[in-house]
């Protein structure tokens, strides 16, 4: 039987890239992703599908990029991980906006209020003002959640199952943490 050998990962380079990505997200990456989301389209999607089906749709879209990232092992990860991270954050943002709309009836949310909801869903202290520190904490939690199963995606095909299921469950957990109406209303002072 042939042994499968995983490639070695340069931790120093990984830490450097992690810090660079953390800085990028906290310095405007979240805002760029948020600005590209059609909030009226989310409202229409929730009205047509219902909140549960909308959440499942977002989870499936997140699972798709996770599966694609892991299908080819190292080769697909090199290209796929950045795209997977952007898609996963986008789906998390879409779910957060959908649940906020479902709970409050408001579909247009300012970015400052929105990021507080995201922070609350990730168990980040939302008492602090929107600042570089809050944005960095949110970025760090997101990247840690997203990157926690990256090594398992190195094995072709098996990595697709792991990547897809990890992303799917991540979106479902975010939705579950926000399904409580008090959670959203506590953060957005209506």
C-alpha positions, 0 to 999 in steps of 0.5 A: 500500500502506498503511503500518502505524504502531505506537503510540508507547510511553511509556517513562517510564510503562512503567518506572514500571509495571515497577517497580511490578509487580516490587515487587508480585511480590516482596512476595507476588505469587509466594506468592499464585500459588503458594498457589493451585496444587493440588500434589496435582492436579499429582501426579495430572496427572503420574501420569496424563499423564506428565511430557512430556505434562504439560509440553506441556499447560502450554505450550499453556495458556501459549500460549493466553493469549499468543495472546489477548493479541496477537490484537487488537493494542493493545486486547487487550494492555491487558487481556490482558498482566496476565492473560497474565503471571499465567497464564505465571507459573502455568504456569511454577510448575506445570511446576516443581512437576511436574518436581520431583515427577517427579525427587524423588517429592515433590509437596508443596514449601514455598514457600521451597524452591520459589522456589529451584528457580524461581531456579535455572531462571532462572539466579539465584544460589540461594546467597542466603537467601530474601530480598527481594533473591532475590525481586526478582531472580526477579521481574525475570528473569520480567518481562524474559523475559515482556515481551521480545516485548510490542512485537511483539504490537501487530500484530493477528493476527501478535501472536497468533502471536508471543505464543502461540509466545513463551509456549509456547517459554518454558515449554518452555525452563523445563522443559528447564532443570529436566529434569536431576534434579541441578538440582532435587536440588541446590536442594532438599536431600533 
